[in-house]
Amino acid sequence: MLFRSTIEQHLRNDASANDPRSWYARLVWRAKESGLAKYAKAMIWYQGESNQGAGYTEKFTKLYQAWKQDYPSLQKIYVVQIRPSDCGQADHAALREQQRSLPQRFPDTEVIAAAGLPAHDGCHYGNEGYTALGKQLYYQIGRAHV
């Protein structure tokens, strides 16, 4: 089963910040319970195929601001830019452009393109593609946060 999410599903619910039904709240709870929330230096954001371009930057801004509050040591956010595909919504070009331009608004954000990864099925990657992405992220993050 393939699962796609919208950016809205990942946003913090400011009216009920500890709502256990919230994906955001569960992640923050886990990070705090483990003692890692105050030490997290990097965040990886890989989402988008279920969104169109309209309003994405504003929603990412809300997510970014929440991360900065809940992860006080956060230094870098790595955004994986989705590749062109027929998966999800029709306006991926506008969304990719918004993802590409995020570092102009958020200097501590770096965009990593997923367009050249292998084993793409038209929507998602096979193990070979996700392994390649993992290695790419490992080298980027390792270089910056060693």
Backbone torsions as a table, in degrees:
resi	resn	phi	psi	omega
1	MET	NA	126.2	176.2
2	LEU	-90.6	139.0	-178.9
3	PHE	-122.7	127.4	176.0
4	ARG	-117.7	145.3	179.1
5	SER	-126.9	159.5	174.0
6	THR	-99.6	159.4	178.4
7	ILE	-62.3	-31.8	-179.9
8	GLU	-59.5	-34.7	180.0
9	GLN	-68.1	-17.6	-177.1
10	HIS	-99.6	-7.6	-176.3
11	LEU	-72.0	151.0	174.7
12	ARG	-73.2	136.6	175.3
13	ASN	-90.9	96.8	-175.5
14	ASP	-65.2	-24.1	178.6
15	ALA	-73.4	-25.6	179.9
16	SER	-146.8	74.1	-171.0
17	ALA	-61.5	-23.8	-178.0
18	ASN	-105.6	17.9	-178.9
19	ASP	-61.5	115.8	-176.7
20	PRO	-66.6	-11.0	175.8
21	ARG	-83.3	-11.3	-178.1
22	SER	-83.9	128.2	176.6
23	TRP	-60.0	-41.7	-178.7
24	TYR	-61.4	-49.4	-177.3
25	ALA	-62.0	-39.2	179.5
26	ARG	-65.2	-39.8	178.3
27	LEU	-65.2	-45.7	179.5
28	VAL	-63.1	-41.8	179.1
29	TRP	-58.9	-46.9	179.3
30	ARG	-61.1	-43.3	-179.7
31	ALA	-64.2	-40.7	179.4
32	LYS	-70.8	-44.8	179.9
33	GLU	-60.5	-35.5	179.5
34	SER	-80.1	-12.0	-177.2
35	GLY	83.4	7.3	-175.5
36	LEU	-91.6	-17.2	-175.3
37	ALA	-56.2	-40.2	-177.4
38	LYS	-78.8	-8.8	-178.7
39	TYR	-110.3	-8.8	-177.0
40	ALA	-61.6	124.6	-178.7
41	LYS	-103.3	-22.8	-176.1
42	ALA	-138.1	149.9	177.1
43	MET	-128.9	138.2	175.5
44	ILE	-109.8	126.1	179.3
45	TRP	-117.7	116.4	179.7
46	TYR	-134.9	95.1	-177.1
47	GLN	-161.0	153.6	173.8
48	GLY	155.5	-25.8	-173.0
49	GLU	-63.6	-18.4	178.4
50	SER	-96.6	8.5	178.7
51	ASN	-118.3	152.0	169.2
52	GLN	-95.1	173.5	-175.7
53	GLY	-69.4	-32.8	-173.3
54	ALA	-61.1	121.9	175.2
55	GLY	79.9	-0.3	-176.1
56	TYR	-63.6	-43.4	-178.1
57	THR	-61.5	-41.0	178.9
58	GLU	-64.3	-40.6	179.0
59	LYS	-69.4	-40.0	176.1
60	PHE	-62.0	-37.5	178.1
61	THR	-58.3	-43.2	178.0
62	LYS	-62.8	-43.5	179.3
63	LEU	-64.3	-45.5	178.8
64	TYR	-57.2	-48.1	-179.1
65	GLN	-63.2	-38.9	177.6
66	ALA	-65.0	-44.4	177.8
67	TRP	-58.1	-44.0	-178.2
68	LYS	-62.6	-30.4	177.3
69	GLN	-78.3	-43.4	-172.7
70	ASP	-86.6	-16.6	177.8
71	TYR	-127.2	81.1	-169.2
72	PRO	-63.7	-19.5	180.0
73	SER	-96.2	5.4	-176.8
74	LEU	-60.7	123.3	-178.3
75	GLN	-111.0	-26.9	-173.1
76	LYS	-147.3	140.1	175.5
77	ILE	-122.0	123.5	179.4
78	TYR	-100.9	118.0	179.7
79	VAL	-105.0	120.6	176.4
80	VAL	-87.4	114.9	-179.2
81	GLN	-76.7	126.7	-179.0
82	ILE	-63.5	155.9	179.2
83	ARG	-93.1	158.9	174.2
84	PRO	-59.9	132.8	178.3
85	SER	-164.6	173.9	176.4
86	ASP	-97.4	15.3	-175.5
87	CYS	-86.0	131.8	173.9
88	GLY	78.1	-122.7	-173.6
89	GLN	-87.0	169.5	-174.1
90	ALA	-89.5	-21.5	-171.5
91	ASP	-100.7	49.9	-178.6
92	HIS	-68.0	-27.9	-179.6
93	ALA	-61.9	-44.4	178.9
94	ALA	-65.9	-38.1	178.6
95	LEU	-66.8	-45.5	178.3
96	ARG	-59.6	-38.2	178.8
97	GLU	-65.2	-41.6	177.7
98	GLN	-64.5	-41.6	177.7
99	GLN	-63.4	-42.1	-179.8
100	ARG	-60.3	-35.9	-174.7
101	SER	-90.9	1.5	-179.7
102	LEU	-56.5	-39.7	179.5
103	PRO	-62.4	-21.1	176.1
104	GLN	-67.7	-33.2	179.1
105	ARG	-89.8	-34.4	-176.5
106	PHE	-125.6	93.5	-175.0
107	PRO	-60.8	-20.5	179.1
108	ASP	-90.3	16.7	179.1
109	THR	-110.5	137.0	177.3
110	GLU	-125.8	133.2	-179.5
111	VAL	-97.5	132.4	177.1
112	ILE	-118.6	120.0	-177.3
113	ALA	-76.6	138.2	177.3
114	ALA	-100.6	1.5	-172.5
115	ALA	-61.8	-31.2	-175.0
116	GLY	-95.0	6.2	-177.9
117	LEU	-72.6	147.4	-179.4
118	PRO	-80.0	169.0	170.5
119	ALA	64.4	41.7	177.5
120	HIS	-89.0	132.6	-176.7
121	ASP	-99.5	12.5	-176.6
122	GLY	102.3	-14.3	179.5
123	CYS	-141.1	-50.0	-178.6
124	HIS	-128.6	178.5	179.7
125	TYR	-104.4	154.7	168.1
126	GLY	-81.5	-179.3	-178.3
127	ASN	-54.3	-38.8	-179.3
128	GLU	-60.1	-40.4	179.4
129	GLY	-68.6	-45.0	179.8
130	TYR	-68.2	-33.5	175.9
131	THR	-65.1	-43.3	178.0
132	ALA	-62.2	-42.1	178.0
133	LEU	-63.9	-43.1	178.1
134	GLY	-58.5	-43.2	178.2
135	LYS	-64.8	-42.1	179.1
136	GLN	-61.1	-45.5	178.8
137	LEU	-65.5	-40.6	178.8
138	TYR	-56.7	-47.0	-178.8
139	TYR	-68.1	-41.1	179.0
140	GLN	-63.6	-48.9	-177.1
141	ILE	-70.3	-41.7	179.7
142	GLY	-60.6	-38.9	179.4
143	ARG	-65.7	-36.5	-175.4
144	ALA	-87.6	-26.4	-169.4
145	HIS	-125.2	29.5	178.9
146	VAL	-82.9	NA	NA
